[in-house]
Amino acid sequence: MSAPRVAVDGLVRYRGKLVAVLRRNPPFQGVPALPGGFVELGETCAAAVVREVREETGLRTHVAKIVGVYSDPDRDPRGHVVSIAFALRVVGGRLRGGSDAAAILLLETGRVPRLAFDHTRIVRDFLTASKRSSTGRRSP
């Protein structure tokens, strides 16, 4: 058994909608997912998520906050992958599909479809935290 791999997922709002990608490659080929990928050797998780989001969406971003850490050993069919999900804010770039993205999707936050991996749960956690912060309530 090998050690878990580390991945990152980015939650980006663009023009009031959540940015997702249509996966070009297996697993979950053709299924919407958050932009993200694996952390490279010598790279911080924050740098990895900014890089992955730019490669897949064309958007330049900065990390706003960590949404959560997702470590269910069964979250990825390729093996045990721990993902750190980040909320990002757009600082430039032009929205376009690239790298592992077959297409870019802009999702209405009130109608998020079923997403690849555990991304539906990540989006739900992000939206719940966003709602709490906009009402002034603190997270537990």
QUINORRA-V375767 format. One record per run of one state. SS is the DSSP state (H for helix, E for strand, L for the rest). FROM is the first residue (numbers start at 1). LEN is the number of residues. If there is no record, write none. Layout:
ss->{SS:SS}
from->{FROM:FROM}
len->{LEN:LEN}
This chain:
ss->{L:E:L:E:L:E:L:E:L:H:L:E:L:E:L:E:L:H:L}
from->{1:5:15:17:24:32:34:35:39:45:58:59:71:81:94:101:108:119:136}
len->{4:10:2:7:8:2:1:4:6:13:1:12:10:13:7:7:11:17:5}
